[in-house]
């Protein structure tokens, strides 16, 4: 570590830290605030079963699309500019969404919000890599924990605020969090952080393959050539599929099995809250492991126990099974952490983040649909829970692929063409 960082570890990075942490709070709040208010939206905007299903599909679908597009935007502009544009997009979408009186404009503006936050999902890991290469685990623990806080708090406040005011205020107030994200990044812009003063250079961050130290150009990375990128995408798909199934189906499943409706809703909130302790633990524990798959196996056992318990005995030990499944969410924090543990550079982190989240969310988005469709077709939950088991195996397959300590830059970099001057010299020698 450089003497500069050893003496002044936070100098020039306070704005970035605040921006990362506040952004994490906002990333899920605009999504999770909607389901508790659907009853009001049905009557006022005209939501039906089809449009509710489409609403549930929007987050993973839009996250996938913009996950794949974001690395291109980052390469063309910069991390900070792309982040600010994403926040503005989400902010405008939230403000306009609460003014609409029809279901389709509401869905369209929700897609705009998800586009902004889909970009934000991808940008956060490389921002941690750029500004805090010496504290990746600590800062990742902070922002993943706050992401879980935003996910858990907004649905809890949704109904009470709507009852005291209306659903528009309940949804619209989360736009203020997005607005707060802009302030620390404006502070950071004012510092005019140029590439030559990048924290990554100060800490001796390894250059890209084929790039000399101090060289300004960034080589292209083709993530589809990288086993690490595919492994992380597969890992994230298997993990997120299980999470989306729980967020979509846990309350109706428990209610159908005889659990009180209010208790079923509380079970989902409890499931979300359990993401907090594991989100804090994982980034502090996993970097110390020689084989991260050990942690994956621990969380996989939690997931499997929760799945089996809820399937075999949903009324006996309901809260115990939800506890096990909730603790399994540590695999999501692992996925975000591995973006930086399996990349050498900020650019590599951005490409790996975009590729893995783009394909991962695309694969995860269809899981809730299959879970419900299989139940409707078979009249039983057996095939549906078997799908969760398949998702668990997919996740473990990805975990095996990312366990070895190798990096996306090792296999995804496009070989640089030889300089023209070297070619001329070779001709003269001939």
C-alpha positions as CSV (number, residue, x, y, z in Angstrom):
1,X,0.0,0.0,0.0
2,X,1.3,3.5,-0.8
3,X,2.6,5.8,1.9
4,X,-0.1,8.3,0.8
5,X,-3.0,5.9,1.7
6,X,-1.3,4.7,4.9
7,X,-1.1,8.3,6.2
8,X,-4.3,9.7,4.8
9,X,-6.5,6.7,4.0
10,X,-9.8,8.5,3.4
11,X,-8.5,11.7,1.8
12,X,-10.2,12.5,-1.4
13,X,-12.6,9.5,-1.0
14,X,-15.2,10.7,1.5
15,X,-17.6,11.9,-1.3
16,X,-17.2,8.6,-3.1
17,X,-17.9,6.6,0.1
18,X,-21.0,8.5,0.9
19,X,-22.2,8.3,-2.7
20,X,-21.7,4.5,-2.8
21,X,-23.5,3.9,0.5
22,X,-26.5,6.2,-0.2
23,X,-26.8,4.7,-3.7
24,X,-27.0,1.2,-2.1
25,X,-29.9,2.3,0.0
26,X,-31.8,3.5,-3.0
27,X,-31.2,0.6,-5.4
28,X,-34.1,-1.6,-4.2
29,X,-36.4,0.7,-2.4
30,X,-38.3,1.8,-5.5
31,X,-38.8,-1.9,-6.3
32,X,-39.8,-3.3,-3.0
33,X,-42.2,-0.4,-2.1
34,X,-44.6,-1.4,-4.8
35,X,-45.9,-4.9,-3.9
36,X,-47.5,-3.9,-0.5
37,X,-49.5,-1.2,-2.3
38,X,-50.8,-3.4,-5.1
39,X,-54.3,-3.5,-3.6
40,X,-54.6,0.3,-4.0
41,X,-53.0,0.2,-7.4
42,X,-55.6,-2.4,-8.6
43,X,-58.5,-0.1,-7.9
44,X,-57.0,3.2,-8.9
45,X,-54.8,2.3,-11.9
46,X,-56.5,-0.9,-13.1
47,X,-53.9,-3.6,-12.4
48,X,-55.0,-7.1,-13.2
49,X,-53.3,-10.5,-13.0
50,X,-51.4,-10.0,-16.3
51,X,-50.1,-6.6,-15.6
52,X,-49.1,-7.6,-12.0
53,X,-47.1,-10.5,-13.6
54,X,-45.5,-8.1,-16.0
55,X,-44.6,-5.8,-13.1
56,X,-42.9,-8.7,-11.3
57,X,-40.9,-9.5,-14.5
58,X,-39.7,-5.9,-15.1
59,X,-36.8,-5.7,-12.5
60,X,-34.8,-8.8,-13.6
61,X,-35.6,-8.2,-17.3
62,X,-34.5,-4.5,-17.3
63,X,-31.6,-5.2,-14.9
64,X,-30.4,-7.9,-17.4
65,X,-30.6,-5.6,-20.4
66,X,-28.8,-2.7,-18.8
67,X,-26.4,-4.9,-17.1
68,X,-25.0,-5.9,-20.5
69,X,-25.1,-2.3,-21.8
70,X,-23.5,-0.5,-18.9
71,X,-19.8,-1.6,-19.5
72,X,-20.0,0.0,-23.0
73,X,-21.3,3.2,-21.4
74,X,-18.5,3.1,-18.8
75,X,-15.8,2.6,-21.4
76,X,-17.2,5.5,-23.5
77,X,-17.7,8.0,-20.6
78,X,-16.6,7.2,-17.1
79,X,-17.9,5.5,-13.9
80,X,-18.9,8.7,-12.3
81,X,-20.7,10.2,-15.2
82,X,-22.6,7.0,-15.9
83,X,-23.6,6.7,-12.3
84,X,-24.9,10.3,-12.1
85,X,-26.9,9.7,-15.4
86,X,-28.3,6.5,-13.9
87,X,-29.4,8.3,-10.7
88,X,-31.0,11.1,-12.7
89,X,-32.9,8.6,-14.8
90,X,-34.2,6.8,-11.7
91,X,-35.1,10.1,-10.0
92,X,-37.1,11.4,-13.0
93,X,-38.8,8.0,-13.4
94,X,-39.9,8.0,-9.7
95,X,-41.2,11.5,-9.8
96,X,-43.2,11.0,-13.0
97,X,-44.5,7.5,-11.9
98,X,-46.5,8.9,-9.0
99,X,-48.3,11.4,-11.2
100,X,-49.8,8.8,-13.6
101,X,-53.4,7.5,-13.5
102,X,-53.1,4.6,-15.8
103,X,-51.4,1.2,-15.6
104,X,-49.4,1.2,-18.8
105,X,-47.6,4.6,-18.1
106,X,-47.0,3.3,-14.6
107,X,-45.3,0.2,-16.0
108,X,-43.3,2.2,-18.6
109,X,-42.0,4.6,-15.9
110,X,-41.2,1.7,-13.7
111,X,-39.0,0.3,-16.5
112,X,-37.3,3.7,-16.7
113,X,-36.6,3.5,-12.9
114,X,-35.3,0.0,-13.3
115,X,-33.0,1.1,-16.1
116,X,-31.4,3.6,-13.8
117,X,-31.0,1.2,-11.0
118,X,-29.9,-1.6,-13.4
119,X,-27.0,0.7,-14.4
120,X,-26.4,1.4,-10.7
121,X,-26.1,-2.3,-9.9
122,X,-23.3,-2.7,-12.4
123,X,-21.4,0.5,-11.5
124,X,-21.1,0.0,-7.7
125,X,-18.6,-2.9,-7.7
126,X,-16.1,-1.1,-10.0
127,X,-16.5,2.1,-8.0
128,X,-15.4,0.2,-4.9
129,X,-12.5,-1.2,-6.9
130,X,-11.5,2.2,-8.1
131,X,-11.7,4.3,-4.9
132,X,-11.2,1.6,-2.3
133,X,-8.9,-1.1,-3.6
134,X,-7.3,-1.2,-0.2
135,X,-10.7,-1.7,1.6
136,X,-12.7,-3.8,-0.9
137,X,-14.1,-6.1,1.8
138,X,-15.0,-3.4,4.2
139,X,-16.8,-1.1,1.7
140,X,-18.5,-4.0,0.0
141,X,-19.8,-5.1,3.4
142,X,-21.2,-1.6,4.0
143,X,-22.9,-1.1,0.7
144,X,-24.4,-4.7,0.5
145,X,-25.7,-4.3,4.0
146,X,-27.3,-0.9,3.2
147,X,-28.8,-2.5,0.0
148,X,-30.5,-5.0,2.2
149,X,-31.7,-2.2,4.6
150,X,-33.3,-0.4,1.7
151,X,-34.9,-3.6,0.5
152,X,-36.4,-4.3,3.9
153,X,-37.4,-0.8,5.1
154,X,-39.4,0.4,2.1
155,X,-42.1,-2.3,2.1
156,X,-42.4,-1.9,5.9
157,X,-43.1,1.8,5.6
158,X,-45.2,1.5,2.4
159,X,-48.6,0.8,3.9
160,X,-48.4,3.0,7.0
161,X,-47.3,6.0,5.0
162,X,-50.0,5.3,2.3
163,X,-52.6,5.1,5.1
164,X,-51.5,8.4,6.5
165,X,-51.3,10.1,3.1
166,X,-51.7,8.1,-0.1
167,X,-49.8,5.6,-2.3
168,X,-48.3,8.4,-4.3
169,X,-46.5,9.9,-1.4
170,X,-45.5,6.5,-0.1
171,X,-43.8,5.7,-3.4
172,X,-42.6,9.1,-4.3
173,X,-40.7,9.8,-1.0
174,X,-38.0,7.4,-2.0
175,X,-37.0,9.7,-4.8
176,X,-35.5,11.9,-2.1
177,X,-32.9,9.1,-1.4
178,X,-32.0,9.2,-5.1
179,X,-31.6,12.9,-4.9
180,X,-29.2,12.6,-2.0
181,X,-27.0,10.3,-4.1
182,X,-26.2,13.2,-6.4
183,X,-24.7,15.4,-3.7
184,X,-21.6,13.4,-2.7
185,X,-20.8,12.8,-6.4
186,X,-21.0,16.5,-7.1
187,X,-18.4,16.9,-4.3
188,X,-16.3,14.2,-5.9
189,X,-16.5,15.9,-9.3
190,X,-15.3,19.2,-7.8
191,X,-12.1,17.5,-6.8
192,X,-11.5,16.9,-10.5
193,X,-10.1,13.4,-10.0
194,X,-8.0,12.7,-13.1
195,X,-6.9,9.3,-14.1
196,X,-3.3,9.9,-13.2
197,X,-4.4,10.5,-9.6
198,X,-6.6,7.5,-9.5
199,X,-6.5,5.7,-6.1
200,X,-5.9,2.5,-8.1
201,X,-2.5,3.8,-9.3
202,X,-1.6,4.9,-5.8
203,X,-2.0,1.5,-4.4
204,X,0.1,-0.2,-7.1
205,X,-2.9,-1.9,-8.8
206,X,-1.7,-4.3,-11.4
207,X,-1.9,-3.1,-15.0
208,X,-4.0,-4.9,-17.7
209,X,-2.4,-7.8,-19.4
210,X,-0.2,-6.4,-22.2
211,X,-0.4,-2.8,-20.8
212,X,2.7,-1.1,-19.5
213,X,2.6,0.6,-16.1
214,X,1.4,4.1,-16.6
215,X,0.0,3.5,-20.1
216,X,-3.2,5.4,-20.5
217,X,-5.2,3.1,-22.8
218,X,-7.5,0.4,-21.6
219,X,-7.6,-2.8,-23.6
220,X,-10.9,-4.3,-24.6
221,X,-12.2,-7.3,-22.7
222,X,-14.4,-9.9,-24.2
223,X,-16.1,-11.5,-21.1
224,X,-17.6,-14.4,-23.1
225,X,-14.1,-15.7,-23.5
226,X,-13.6,-15.9,-19.7
227,X,-14.5,-18.9,-17.6
228,X,-14.5,-16.6,-14.6
229,X,-17.2,-14.3,-16.2
230,X,-19.4,-17.3,-17.2
231,X,-18.9,-18.8,-13.8
232,X,-20.0,-15.7,-11.9
233,X,-23.0,-15.2,-14.3
234,X,-24.1,-18.8,-13.6
235,X,-23.5,-18.4,-9.9
236,X,-25.6,-15.2,-9.8
237,X,-28.4,-16.7,-11.9
238,X,-28.8,-19.6,-9.5
239,X,-28.7,-17.4,-6.5
240,X,-31.0,-14.7,-7.7
241,X,-33.5,-17.2,-9.1
242,X,-34.1,-18.6,-5.5
243,X,-34.3,-15.1,-4.1
244,X,-36.9,-13.9,-6.7
245,X,-39.0,-17.0,-6.1
246,X,-39.1,-16.3,-2.4
247,X,-40.0,-12.6,-2.9
248,X,-42.7,-13.5,-5.4
249,X,-44.2,-16.7,-3.9
250,X,-43.4,-17.0,-0.2
251,X,-46.6,-15.1,1.0
252,X,-49.1,-16.8,-1.4
253,X,-47.5,-20.2,-0.8
254,X,-47.7,-20.0,3.0
255,X,-51.2,-18.5,2.8
256,X,-52.3,-21.4,0.6
257,X,-50.9,-23.9,3.0
258,X,-52.9,-22.4,5.9
259,X,-50.7,-19.7,7.4
260,X,-52.4,-16.5,8.4
261,X,-52.2,-13.8,5.6
262,X,-50.6,-11.3,7.9
263,X,-48.1,-13.8,9.2
264,X,-47.2,-14.8,5.6
265,X,-46.4,-11.2,4.8
266,X,-44.3,-10.9,7.9
267,X,-42.4,-14.0,6.9
268,X,-41.3,-12.3,3.7
269,X,-40.2,-9.2,5.6
270,X,-38.3,-11.5,8.0
271,X,-36.7,-13.2,5.0
272,X,-35.6,-9.9,3.7
273,X,-34.2,-8.7,7.0
274,X,-32.1,-11.8,7.4
275,X,-30.1,-10.5,4.5
276,X,-28.6,-7.9,6.8
277,X,-26.3,-10.0,9.0
278,X,-25.0,-12.2,6.2
279,X,-24.4,-9.1,4.0
280,X,-22.2,-7.7,6.7
281,X,-20.4,-10.9,7.4
282,X,-19.6,-12.2,3.9
283,X,-17.3,-9.4,2.6
284,X,-15.3,-9.5,5.9
285,X,-15.0,-13.3,6.0
286,X,-14.8,-14.6,2.4
287,X,-11.6,-12.7,1.3
288,X,-9.7,-14.6,4.0
289,X,-10.6,-18.0,2.6
290,X,-8.3,-19.7,0.2
291,X,-11.3,-21.5,-1.3
292,X,-14.4,-19.3,-1.3
293,X,-16.5,-22.4,-2.2
294,X,-16.4,-23.4,1.4
295,X,-18.6,-20.4,2.3
296,X,-20.8,-21.1,-0.7
297,X,-21.4,-24.7,0.6
298,X,-22.4,-23.3,4.0
299,X,-24.9,-21.0,2.5
300,X,-26.1,-23.7,0.1
301,X,-26.9,-25.9,3.1
302,X,-29.0,-23.0,4.6
303,X,-30.9,-22.6,1.3
304,X,-31.5,-26.4,0.9
305,X,-32.7,-26.7,4.5
306,X,-35.1,-23.8,4.0
307,X,-36.5,-25.2,0.8
308,X,-37.0,-28.7,2.2
309,X,-38.6,-27.5,5.4
310,X,-41.1,-25.2,3.7
311,X,-42.0,-28.0,1.2
312,X,-42.3,-30.8,3.7
313,X,-43.6,-29.0,6.8
314,X,-44.7,-25.5,6.0
315,X,-46.9,-25.2,9.1
316,X,-44.5,-26.8,11.5
317,X,-41.4,-24.7,12.1
318,X,-42.3,-22.1,9.5
319,X,-40.1,-19.4,11.0
320,X,-37.2,-21.8,11.4
321,X,-37.4,-22.7,7.7
322,X,-37.6,-19.1,6.7
323,X,-34.6,-18.4,8.9
324,X,-32.5,-21.0,7.1
325,X,-33.5,-19.7,3.7
326,X,-32.9,-16.1,4.7
327,X,-29.4,-16.9,5.9
328,X,-28.8,-18.5,2.5
329,X,-28.9,-15.0,1.0
330,X,-25.2,-14.7,1.9
331,X,-24.6,-16.0,-1.6
332,X,-25.8,-12.7,-3.1
333,X,-23.2,-10.7,-1.1
334,X,-20.6,-13.3,-2.3
335,X,-21.5,-12.7,-5.9
336,X,-21.0,-8.9,-5.5
337,X,-17.8,-9.4,-3.7
338,X,-16.4,-11.9,-6.2
339,X,-16.7,-9.2,-8.9
340,X,-13.8,-7.4,-7.3
341,X,-11.9,-10.5,-6.1
342,X,-11.9,-11.9,-9.6
343,X,-10.7,-8.8,-11.4
344,X,-7.4,-6.9,-11.3
345,X,-8.5,-3.5,-12.5
346,X,-11.4,-1.1,-12.4
347,X,-12.2,-1.8,-16.1
348,X,-12.1,-5.5,-15.5
349,X,-14.5,-5.1,-12.5
350,X,-16.9,-3.1,-14.6
351,X,-16.9,-5.6,-17.5
352,X,-17.3,-8.6,-15.1
353,X,-20.1,-6.8,-13.2
354,X,-22.0,-6.0,-16.3
355,X,-21.7,-9.4,-17.9
356,X,-22.4,-11.5,-14.8
357,X,-25.4,-9.3,-13.7
358,X,-26.8,-9.1,-17.2
359,X,-26.9,-12.8,-17.8
360,X,-27.5,-13.6,-14.2
361,X,-30.6,-11.5,-13.9
362,X,-31.9,-12.7,-17.3
363,X,-31.7,-16.3,-16.1
364,X,-33.1,-15.5,-12.7
365,X,-36.1,-13.6,-14.1
366,X,-37.9,-16.7,-15.5
367,X,-37.7,-18.7,-12.2
368,X,-40.7,-17.2,-10.5
369,X,-42.8,-17.8,-13.7
370,X,-41.7,-21.5,-13.8
371,X,-42.4,-21.9,-10.1
372,X,-46.0,-20.8,-10.5
373,X,-46.7,-22.4,-13.8
374,X,-45.5,-25.8,-12.7
375,X,-47.9,-25.6,-9.7
376,X,-50.8,-24.7,-12.0
377,X,-50.0,-27.5,-14.4
378,X,-49.3,-30.3,-11.9
379,X,-51.6,-29.2,-9.1
380,X,-48.8,-29.8,-6.7
381,X,-45.8,-27.8,-5.3
382,X,-43.4,-30.8,-5.8
383,X,-42.1,-29.8,-9.3
384,X,-41.9,-26.1,-8.2
385,X,-39.7,-26.9,-5.3
386,X,-37.7,-29.3,-7.5
387,X,-37.0,-26.1,-9.6
388,X,-35.5,-24.5,-6.5
389,X,-33.2,-27.5,-6.1
390,X,-32.1,-27.2,-9.7
391,X,-31.3,-23.5,-9.1
392,X,-29.2,-24.5,-6.2
393,X,-27.2,-26.9,-8.4
394,X,-26.8,-24.2,-11.0
395,X,-25.4,-21.9,-8.3
396,X,-23.0,-24.5,-7.1
397,X,-21.8,-25.1,-10.6
398,X,-20.9,-21.4,-10.9
399,X,-19.2,-21.5,-7.5
400,X,-16.9,-24.2,-8.7
401,X,-15.9,-22.1,-11.8
402,X,-15.0,-19.0,-9.7
403,X,-13.4,-20.8,-6.8
404,X,-9.8,-20.8,-8.3
405,X,-8.0,-17.5,-7.9
406,X,-7.9,-16.3,-11.5
407,X,-9.1,-13.1,-13.1
408,X,-11.2,-11.9,-16.0
409,X,-8.2,-10.1,-17.5
410,X,-6.3,-13.4,-17.9
411,X,-8.6,-14.8,-20.6
412,X,-10.8,-12.0,-21.8
413,X,-8.3,-9.4,-23.0
414,X,-8.1,-8.7,-26.7
415,X,-4.4,-9.0,-27.8
416,X,-3.0,-5.6,-28.6
417,X,-1.8,-5.0,-32.2
418,X,2.0,-4.5,-32.5
419,X,3.0,-0.8,-32.7
420,X,3.5,0.4,-36.3
421,X,7.0,1.6,-35.5
422,X,8.0,-2.0,-34.5
423,X,6.7,-3.2,-37.8
424,X,8.7,-0.6,-39.8
425,X,11.9,-1.6,-37.9
426,X,11.3,-5.3,-38.8
427,X,10.9,-4.3,-42.5
428,X,14.2,-2.3,-42.5
429,X,16.0,-5.2,-40.9
430,X,14.8,-7.5,-43.7
